[in-house]
């Protein structure tokens, strides 16, 4: 299966750099609406057979134009929502406490899944719910699936599950609004990331396409 993980369009909380992860969450800004409207053209070369979105409003609003352009319904699943910020909810992501959120998320991707966000979920729980939706899509038989999800969730899941993406790469490459990570594989055989925001992904350990320095407090929500 070809899996397109799409970050939602811009929200007011993104503009303010806030950890806003609770349901239903904010809608899109005017820019976010334009980003969502541009997705069908941006993904015109993909033979998308199913469109998923998380239960957060911003993901569904972003997915709607793409699904409409393909004559598909948006399949809404809670499992691909953003990683819960718990007690860190609505803190600035670039604050001292806010940076704890991404440090924990990347620790999950490195294998320390027993860690728990204060007042939130553990890595075991977060990855399991994301895995379940990806497995559902794989069972459907669709050749190419788009999932509109969230920055931290996409980066963490990809670093945990794609054999050629490590934590250093995911930390150094925040995903902009409506940025796309393209993967191929299956739950049984594993996953390989092909592109990250349009750039080819090098094997893990090669520094990635841009060679940017690692920032383990990279922000994406």
Phi, psi and omega per residue, in radians:
X1 nan 2.491 3.016
X2 -1.693 2.168 -3.032
X3 -2.059 2.126 3.114
X4 -1.861 1.938 3.099
X5 -1.709 2.004 -3.002
X6 -1.966 2.199 3.021
X7 -1.333 2.505 3.138
X8 -1.090 2.924 3.074
X9 -1.257 2.967 -3.060
X10 -1.100 2.473 3.089
X11 -2.116 2.871 3.054
X12 -1.004 -0.613 3.131
X13 -1.207 -0.570 3.044
X14 -1.077 -0.743 -3.139
X15 -1.040 -0.644 -3.107
X16 -1.590 0.013 3.101
X17 1.048 0.742 -3.110
X18 -1.759 2.577 3.028
X19 -1.412 1.572 -3.052
X20 -1.995 1.648 -2.997
X21 -2.067 -0.158 -3.041
X22 -1.377 2.681 3.088
X23 -1.429 2.594 -0.039
X24 -1.435 -0.237 3.097
X25 1.380 3.024 -3.078
X26 -1.339 2.883 2.980
X27 -1.470 -2.792 -3.097
X28 -1.721 2.643 2.951
X29 -1.313 3.066 3.067
X30 -1.047 -0.688 3.080
X31 -1.118 -0.737 3.112
X32 -1.036 -0.675 3.091
X33 -1.125 -0.689 3.106
X34 -1.181 -0.665 3.093
X35 -1.088 -0.742 3.118
X36 -1.122 -0.720 -3.134
X37 -1.134 -0.457 -3.113
X38 -1.474 -0.218 -3.075
X39 -1.065 -0.750 -3.138
X40 -0.976 -0.727 3.117
X41 -1.223 -0.711 -3.112
X42 -1.101 -0.542 -3.106
X43 -1.878 0.385 -3.072
X44 -1.062 -0.497 -3.121
X45 -1.428 -0.031 -3.119
X46 -1.730 2.320 -3.141
X47 -1.512 1.219 -3.031
X48 -1.306 2.204 -3.111
X49 -1.906 -0.200 3.105
X50 -2.680 2.493 3.110
X51 -2.172 2.123 3.095
X52 -1.901 2.716 3.009
X53 -2.561 2.700 3.099
X54 -1.317 3.057 3.131
X55 -1.344 -0.096 3.106
X56 -1.424 2.415 -3.004
X57 -0.946 -0.742 -3.060
X58 -1.066 -0.604 3.128
X59 -1.231 -0.720 -3.140
X60 -1.178 -0.676 3.103
X61 -1.141 -0.607 3.119
X62 -1.256 -0.652 -3.098
X63 -1.293 -0.474 -2.988
X64 -0.991 -0.856 -3.140
X65 -1.094 -0.659 3.127
X66 -1.137 -0.812 3.133
X67 -1.100 -0.748 3.141
X68 -1.076 -0.716 -3.124
X69 -1.134 -0.473 -3.130
X70 -1.730 0.009 -3.115
X71 1.200 0.574 -3.096
X72 -2.023 2.729 2.964
X73 -1.523 2.609 3.036
X74 -1.418 2.169 3.101
X75 -1.598 1.985 -3.042
X76 -1.676 2.195 -3.132
X77 -2.383 2.339 -3.133
X78 -1.210 -0.459 -3.027
X79 -1.099 -0.379 -3.120
X80 -1.817 0.331 3.071
X81 -1.247 3.027 -3.117
X82 -1.149 2.675 3.041
X83 -1.067 2.271 -3.086
X84 -1.148 2.284 3.102
X85 -1.495 -0.188 3.077
X86 0.970 -2.194 -3.121
X87 -1.210 -0.193 -3.141
X88 -1.596 0.007 -3.102
X89 -0.929 2.311 3.087
X90 1.213 0.194 2.972
X91 -1.405 2.661 3.028
X92 -1.074 2.272 -3.112
X93 -1.128 -0.378 3.140
X94 -1.704 0.190 3.063
X95 -1.457 2.939 -3.119
X96 -1.034 -0.809 3.128
X97 -1.286 -0.638 -3.133
X98 -1.099 -0.595 3.141
X99 -1.173 -0.326 3.089
X100 -1.057 -0.562 -3.108
X101 -1.004 -0.931 -3.108
X102 -1.278 -0.534 3.074
X103 -1.070 -0.734 3.111
X104 -1.175 -0.768 -3.131
X105 -1.038 -0.751 3.137
X106 -1.257 -0.497 3.024
X107 -1.120 -0.659 3.052
X108 -1.032 -0.827 -3.101
X109 -1.087 -0.505 3.115
X110 -1.430 -0.065 3.055
X111 1.993 -0.121 -3.129
X112 -1.561 1.159 -2.989
X113 -1.360 -0.168 3.106
X114 -1.310 -0.333 3.100
X115 -1.024 2.611 -3.126
X116 -2.270 2.360 2.980
X117 -1.097 2.350 3.124
X118 -0.908 2.087 -3.120
X119 1.288 0.112 -3.087
X120 -2.138 -2.613 -3.042
X121 -1.705 2.920 3.058
X122 -1.635 2.916 3.074
X123 -1.125 -0.641 3.096
X124 -1.000 -0.796 -3.120
X125 -1.186 -0.781 -3.075
X126 -1.143 -0.814 -3.127
X127 -1.193 -0.621 -3.139
X128 -1.125 -0.722 -3.130
X129 -1.197 -0.641 3.105
X130 -1.190 -0.782 3.095
X131 -0.958 -0.695 -3.067
X132 -1.112 -0.686 3.136
X133 -1.253 -0.715 3.093
X134 -1.083 -0.707 3.118
X135 -1.134 -0.692 3.082
X136 -1.041 -0.789 3.134
X137 -1.103 -0.689 3.127
X138 -1.128 -0.688 3.126
X139 -1.163 -0.407 -3.092
X140 -1.181 -0.356 -3.124
X141 1.526 -0.027 3.114
X142 -1.129 2.412 -3.126
X143 -1.351 -0.645 3.138
X144 -2.345 2.231 -3.087
X145 -2.215 2.329 3.019
X146 -1.812 2.291 3.081
X147 -2.137 2.039 3.099
X148 -1.548 1.990 -2.985
X149 -2.334 -2.473 -2.926
X150 -2.420 2.666 -2.967
X151 -0.999 -0.945 -3.102
X152 -1.150 -0.690 -3.132
X153 -1.127 -0.773 -3.135
X154 -1.120 -0.830 -3.100
X155 -1.119 -0.728 -3.115
X156 -1.199 -0.834 -3.116
X157 -1.103 -0.745 -3.127
X158 -1.128 -0.748 3.120
X159 -1.137 -0.551 -3.140
X160 -1.372 -0.547 -2.950
X161 -1.971 -0.404 3.137
X162 -1.528 2.226 -3.068
X163 -1.151 -0.382 -3.085
X164 -1.882 0.239 3.061
X165 -2.147 2.108 3.105
X166 -1.863 3.075 -3.095
X167 -1.095 -0.674 -3.133
X168 -1.043 -0.727 3.128
X169 -1.161 -0.833 -3.107
X170 -1.104 -0.645 3.137
X171 -1.203 -0.575 -3.091
X172 -1.460 -0.157 -3.045
X173 -2.241 1.341 3.008
X174 -0.981 2.600 -3.123
X175 -1.799 2.079 -3.130
X176 -1.225 2.898 3.100
X177 -1.008 2.318 -3.034
X178 1.071 0.286 2.952
X179 -1.183 2.657 -3.021
X180 -2.208 2.346 2.949
X181 -1.894 2.160 -3.124
X182 -1.841 2.189 3.132
X183 -2.208 2.759 2.986
X184 -2.295 2.569 3.108
X185 2.564 -2.663 -3.141
X186 -2.775 2.818 3.088
X187 -1.037 -0.548 -3.100
X188 -1.440 -0.643 -3.062
X189 -1.675 -0.221 -3.108
X190 1.674 3.109 -3.005
X191 -2.239 2.566 3.032
X192 -2.202 2.228 3.072
X193 -1.406 2.231 3.128
X194 -1.602 -0.836 3.118
X195 -2.424 2.676 3.102
X196 -2.293 1.947 -3.099
X197 0.918 0.698 3.054
X198 1.554 -0.189 -3.130
X199 -1.737 2.419 3.112
X200 -1.102 2.406 -3.126
X201 -1.610 2.158 3.084
X202 -1.390 2.848 3.079
X203 -0.994 2.613 3.128
X204 -0.953 2.357 -3.137
X205 1.674 -0.206 -3.134
X206 -1.574 -0.023 3.053
X207 1.632 -0.086 3.084
X208 1.353 -3.122 -3.003
X209 -1.284 -0.362 -3.018
X210 -1.986 -0.292 -3.118
X211 1.151 0.443 -3.136
X212 -1.243 2.602 3.106
X213 -1.145 2.643 -3.120
X214 -1.335 2.335 3.019
X215 -2.210 1.748 -3.030
X216 -1.241 -0.037 3.049
X217 -1.886 0.483 3.135
X218 -0.972 2.500 -2.997
X219 -1.975 2.274 3.011
X220 -2.791 2.230 -3.116
X221 -2.384 nan nan
